[in-house]
Amino acid sequence: ILLFQHANPYFIPPIKFPHDPLTHIIFWKNLRAIYGPIWLLVCALLTSFSGTVPLNIFIVFRIFASIIHFINIFLVFSILRTQGRSIRIILLGTFLYALNPLILFESSLGGHNDILVTTFILLGIFYAVRAEKKGEVRIIHYAPALIALSLAALVKFTIIPIIVIFIVMLFFKVNLSSKIRVLPISKRLLSALSTTLLASAICAAVAFIFYGPFWIGHSMKAITFIFSSQPQVSHSLYSLLEIVQFWNYSHPLPAAFAPLTRVPAWNIITYGGMILVMILGSIYLRHAPTIQNAIFVMLGTMAVFLLTTNWFTPWYLIWLLSLTIIYLFITDNLNKQAVRIKLALIAFIFTFSFSAFMVYNFLGSYEYQTHPPHYGWLILSFFVTFTLPVLAFLLVLLVPIVSARKPGPLHHQ
């Protein structure tokens, strides 16, 4: 639409171009563009090479995703090296990312834009680690990280909470910096607040630069409709909500539980859980505002989102896996309880990346929705998808960690 029809995909759906050679193979014909402008520009660029031949598009997008996967491998390597990890840890972390089955499946094979989201997230973390090593907290040092994270949100705005957590970390980092700590508390708060506002302004400016050209000449109502008309707003997909809905189809729930079959109730659960984790994370960051601890809070927040969201797909886990692999080898400045939560969270995410493969049994097949006899298998499959990671989390969190015994002479041999 953008490249060949010279129209605005945010306001004109594919169905308006019935003679376009690609319209007949698009599933969401009535849907306007739901992704950010960065992804639209990438699509236009790739389509300029592939043209409108479906097979060429198929190949070009997969090649692009494969290239991005290699870039992400390099970024993971660079982050671990910048953190000062040993060569053994650097290579282990790099291979954990490069050969993860879900990441391979959803990059080189799947080609979803979450692999590009991950690129900008990793780039933001890389710049943040470099800025943190400089010691002095200056917004100019953290501006590249803020820009990179903003670009990630301009591919898929779901990762906005990661930006919020990053800015909260900057607030506490400025407040606890050696130069600011000697000032009166009012001036410390003012300096931290000004840094926060400036960081937010950078993110807003990046968003305006890319969204602005698409929005010019359109009313606020029309712009709002772009976001409110997305299928995620009113439908469910491969989520806990869909489990409840399938169960309700075959075994109607009591009236008191009827709200649990609708999206608004799960939105309250999702956003409420994320806000709670972010509040607790902010208390944690208040005492130790490091990028490692910020990643800890990011993982917890997005884990709650992926577990409870009404619209879940396995490729969302790529963001968490990339952050988890970076955070996996962080052990300093953590108390015993934090270490236990960290290990439980890591177990949750890696188990989720395994159990999410159950969803692939049904991806792309909508005919099961009209076959009630299949509901039992669907409910079981989706239930396993979400309960296995929760069980892994609880197992690591609640079962005492057995301390290793000191190796004796025989062990050394």
C-alpha positions in Angstrom: 0.0 0.0 0.0 2.8 2.4 1.0 5.2 1.6 -1.9 3.0 0.7 -4.9 -0.3 2.3 -4.1 1.2 5.4 -2.6 -1.4 5.4 0.1 -1.3 5.6 3.9 -1.7 2.1 5.4 -2.8 3.6 8.8 -6.0 4.9 7.2 -6.6 2.8 4.1 -7.1 -1.0 4.5 -6.0 -3.6 1.9 -9.6 -4.2 0.8 -9.6 -0.8 -0.9 -7.2 -2.3 -3.5 -9.0 -5.4 -4.8 -6.9 -5.5 -8.0 -3.6 -5.5 -6.1 -1.9 -8.9 -6.6 -1.3 -9.3 -2.9 -4.8 -8.5 -1.6 -6.2 -12.0 -2.1 -3.6 -13.6 0.1 -4.0 -11.1 3.0 -6.0 -12.5 6.0 -6.8 -9.1 7.6 -8.2 -7.4 4.5 -10.3 -4.9 6.5 -7.6 -4.1 9.0 -5.4 -1.0 8.9 -1.7 -1.2 9.7 -1.3 -2.3 13.3 2.5 -2.0 13.6 4.7 1.0 14.1 6.1 3.2 11.3 9.6 1.6 11.5 8.1 -1.7 10.4 6.1 -0.1 7.6 9.3 1.5 6.2 11.2 -1.8 6.5 8.4 -3.6 4.7 8.4 -1.0 1.9 12.2 -1.3 1.6 12.1 -5.1 1.4 9.1 -5.1 -1.1 11.1 -2.7 -3.3 13.5 -5.7 -3.8 10.9 -8.5 -4.0 8.1 -6.8 -6.0 4.6 -8.2 -5.6 5.5 -11.8 -6.4 4.5 -13.8 -3.3 7.4 -16.3 -3.5 9.9 -13.4 -3.9 8.4 -11.7 -0.8 8.6 -15.0 1.1 12.3 -15.4 0.3 13.3 -11.7 0.8 11.6 -11.4 4.2 13.2 -14.7 5.4 16.6 -13.6 4.3 16.1 -10.3 6.1 15.1 -12.1 9.3 18.2 -14.3 9.0 20.5 -11.3 8.7 18.8 -9.7 11.7 19.4 -12.9 13.7 23.1 -12.7 13.0 23.1 -9.0 14.0 21.4 -10.0 17.2 24.0 -12.7 17.9 26.7 -10.1 17.5 24.9 -7.7 19.8 24.5 -10.4 22.6 28.3 -11.0 22.2 29.1 -7.3 22.4 26.9 -6.7 25.4 28.5 -9.6 27.4 31.9 -8.4 26.4 31.2 -4.8 27.4 30.0 -6.1 30.7 33.4 -7.5 31.3 32.4 -11.2 31.4 34.9 -14.0 30.9 35.4 -15.4 27.4 33.7 -18.6 28.6 30.6 -16.7 29.7 30.6 -14.6 26.5 30.7 -17.7 24.2 28.1 -19.5 26.3 25.7 -16.6 26.3 26.2 -16.1 22.6 25.5 -19.7 21.8 22.5 -19.8 24.1 21.0 -17.0 22.0 22.2 -18.2 18.5 21.0 -21.8 18.9 17.8 -21.3 20.9 15.1 -23.3 19.0 12.4 -20.8 19.5 14.6 -17.9 18.3 15.8 -19.8 15.3 12.2 -20.8 14.5 10.9 -17.3 14.8 13.7 -15.5 13.0 15.1 -17.4 10.0 12.0 -19.5 9.6 9.1 -17.4 10.9 10.2 -13.9 9.9 8.0 -12.1 12.4 9.0 -8.5 13.2 9.7 -9.4 16.9 13.2 -10.3 15.8 13.7 -6.7 14.7 12.2 -5.5 18.0 14.8 -7.6 19.7 17.5 -5.9 17.7 16.6 -2.5 19.0 16.2 -3.7 22.5 19.6 -5.3 22.5 21.1 -2.2 20.9 19.5 -0.1 23.7 21.0 -2.4 26.4 24.4 -2.2 24.7 24.4 1.6 24.7 23.1 1.6 28.3 25.9 -0.7 29.5 28.5 1.5 27.8 27.0 4.6 29.4 26.9 3.0 32.8 30.6 2.2 32.6 31.4 5.9 32.2 30.2 6.5 35.8 28.8 10.0 35.4 25.1 10.1 34.8 24.5 12.4 31.9 21.5 12.2 29.6 23.7 12.6 26.5 25.4 9.3 27.5 22.0 7.5 27.7 20.4 9.2 24.7 21.5 6.5 22.2 19.9 3.8 24.4 16.7 5.8 24.7 16.6 6.3 20.9 17.2 2.6 20.3 14.4 1.5 22.7 12.1 4.0 21.1 12.8 2.5 17.7 11.8 -0.9 19.2 8.5 0.6 20.3 8.0 2.0 16.8 8.1 -1.5 15.5 5.7 -2.9 18.1 4.5 -0.6 20.8 3.9 -3.5 23.2 7.4 -3.0 24.7 6.7 0.5 25.9 6.8 -0.7 29.6 10.5 -1.5 29.0 11.1 2.2 28.1 9.2 3.3 31.2 11.3 1.0 33.5 14.5 2.3 31.8 13.5 5.9 32.5 12.6 5.1 36.1 16.1 3.6 36.5 17.6 6.9 35.2 15.5 8.8 37.8 17.0 6.9 40.7 20.5 6.7 39.1 20.6 10.5 38.9 19.2 10.9 42.5 22.0 8.6 43.9 24.9 9.9 41.8 27.9 11.1 43.7 27.6 14.7 42.4 23.9 15.0 43.2 23.9 13.2 46.5 25.6 16.1 48.3 22.8 18.5 47.3 19.7 19.2 49.4 16.9 16.6 48.7 14.7 19.2 46.9 17.5 19.9 44.4 18.3 16.2 44.0 14.7 15.5 43.2 14.5 18.4 40.8 17.7 17.2 39.0 16.4 13.7 38.8 13.0 14.9 37.6 14.5 17.1 34.9 16.5 14.1 33.6 13.4 12.0 33.5 11.5 14.6 31.6 14.3 15.1 29.2 14.5 11.3 28.6 10.8 11.2 28.0 11.1 14.1 25.6 13.7 12.2 23.6 11.4 9.2 23.3 8.5 11.4 22.3 10.5 13.2 19.7 11.6 10.0 18.1 8.0 8.8 18.0 6.8 12.1 16.5 9.5 12.1 13.8 8.4 8.7 12.4 4.6 8.9 13.2 4.2 12.5 12.2 4.4 12.1 8.4 1.6 9.4 8.6 -0.6 11.5 10.9 -0.4 14.9 9.2 -3.8 15.9 7.8 -5.8 13.5 9.9 -8.0 14.2 12.9 -7.3 13.0 16.5 -10.3 10.7 16.3 -9.0 9.0 13.2 -5.6 8.6 14.7 -7.1 7.1 17.9 -9.1 4.7 15.8 -5.8 3.2 14.5 -5.1 1.8 18.0 -8.6 1.1 19.1 -9.5 -0.9 16.0 -6.8 -3.5 16.5 -7.9 -7.1 16.9 -6.0 -7.4 20.2 -8.4 -4.8 21.7 -11.5 -7.0 21.4 -10.4 -10.5 20.6 -8.4 -13.3 22.2 -5.7 -15.5 20.6 -3.8 -18.5 22.1 -4.1 -17.1 25.6 -5.5 -18.0 29.0 -8.6 -16.1 28.1 -9.1 -18.3 25.1 -8.8 -21.4 27.4 -11.6 -19.9 29.5 -13.7 -19.2 26.4 -13.2 -22.7 25.0 -14.2 -24.2 28.3 -17.2 -21.9 28.5 -18.3 -23.1 25.0 -18.4 -26.7 26.1 -19.1 -26.3 29.8 -20.9 -23.0 30.4 -19.6 -21.2 33.4 -21.8 -19.8 36.2 -23.0 -16.2 35.7 -20.6 -14.9 38.4 -17.6 -16.0 36.3 -18.9 -14.6 33.0 -16.6 -11.6 33.1 -13.6 -13.9 32.9 -14.7 -14.8 29.3 -14.3 -11.2 28.1 -11.3 -9.1 27.2 -11.9 -6.1 29.7 -11.6 -8.4 32.7 -8.3 -9.8 31.5 -7.0 -6.3 30.6 -7.5 -5.4 34.3 -5.6 -8.5 35.3 -2.8 -7.9 32.8 -2.3 -4.2 33.4 -2.8 -4.5 37.1 -0.2 -7.2 37.4 2.3 -5.3 35.3 1.8 -2.1 37.3 2.2 -4.0 40.5 5.5 -5.5 39.3 6.7 -2.1 38.1 5.9 -0.6 41.5 7.8 -3.3 43.3 10.6 -3.1 40.8 10.8 0.7 41.3 11.3 0.1 45.0 14.1 -2.3 44.2 15.7 0.1 41.7 15.5 2.9 44.2 18.4 1.3 46.2 20.4 -0.1 43.3 19.5 1.6 39.9 21.8 -0.4 37.6 21.0 -1.6 34.1 21.3 -5.2 35.4 18.6 -4.6 38.0 16.5 -2.7 35.4 16.6 -5.8 33.1 15.4 -7.8 36.2 12.4 -5.6 36.5 11.8 -5.7 32.7 11.8 -9.5 32.7 9.3 -9.6 35.6 7.0 -7.0 34.0 6.9 -8.6 30.5 6.6 -12.1 32.0 3.3 -11.0 33.6 2.2 -9.5 30.4 2.9 -12.6 28.3 1.3 -14.9 30.9 -2.0 -13.0 31.2 -2.4 -11.1 27.9 -5.6 -11.9 25.9 -3.5 -12.0 22.7 -0.4 -14.3 22.9 1.8 -15.7 20.2 5.1 -17.6 20.8 7.3 -15.1 18.9 6.6 -12.5 21.7 9.0 -14.6 23.8 12.0 -13.6 21.7 12.2 -10.2 23.6 12.3 -12.0 27.0 14.8 -14.7 25.8 17.3 -12.1 24.6 17.1 -10.1 27.9 17.2 -13.3 29.9 20.4 -14.5 28.2 22.1 -11.2 29.0 20.9 -11.2 32.6 21.6 -15.0 33.1 25.2 -14.5 34.3 24.6 -11.5 36.6 25.2 -12.5 40.3 26.7 -9.4 41.9 24.8 -7.2 44.4 21.9 -9.7 44.8 20.7 -10.9 48.1 19.5 -14.5 48.6 15.8 -13.7 48.0 16.7 -11.7 44.8 18.8 -14.6 43.6 15.9 -17.1 44.2 13.5 -14.8 42.3 16.0 -14.3 39.5 16.5 -18.1 39.1 12.8 -18.7 39.2 12.2 -16.0 36.5 14.9 -17.5 34.3 13.3 -21.0 34.7 9.9 -19.5 33.9 11.1 -17.9 30.6 13.2 -20.8 29.3 10.3 -23.3 30.1 7.9 -20.9 28.4 10.0 -20.9 25.3 9.7 -24.7 25.3 6.0 -25.0 26.1 5.0 -22.3 23.6 5.7 -24.8 20.8 2.4 -26.4 21.8 0.7 -23.4 20.2 2.1 -24.2 16.8 -0.3 -27.1 16.5 -3.0 -24.5 15.8 -1.3 -21.5 14.4 -2.9 -20.5 11.0 -5.8 -23.0 11.5 -9.1 -21.3 12.4 -11.3 -24.2 11.5 -11.0 -25.6 15.0 -13.3 -22.8 16.2 -16.2 -24.5 14.5 -15.4 -28.0 15.8 -16.5 -28.3 19.4 -15.2 -32.0 19.7 -11.7 -30.6 19.4 -12.1 -28.2 22.4 -10.8 -30.8 24.9 -7.5 -31.2 23.1 -7.2 -27.4 22.6 -7.8 -26.7 26.3 -5.3 -29.3 27.3 -2.6 -27.9 24.9 -3.1 -24.3 25.8 -3.2 -25.2 29.5 0.1 -27.0 29.3 1.6 -24.0 27.4 0.9 -21.7 30.3 1.1 -24.0 33.4 4.5 -25.5 32.7 6.4 -22.2 33.0 4.4 -21.3 36.1 5.2 -24.7 37.7 8.9 -24.2 36.9 8.8 -20.8 38.5 7.1 -22.1 41.7 9.5 -25.1 41.8 12.6 -23.0 41.8 11.1 -20.3 44.0 9.8 -22.6 46.8 12.1 -25.6 46.8 15.2 -25.0 48.9 18.4 -24.6 47.0 20.9 -27.3 48.1 24.3 -25.7 48.6 27.1 -27.5 46.9 29.5 -29.4 49.1 33.2 -28.5 49.0 35.0 -30.8 46.5 37.4 -33.3 47.9 40.5 -34.8 46.3 38.4 -37.5 44.5 36.2 -34.7 43.0 39.2 -32.8 41.8 40.4 -36.0 40.0 
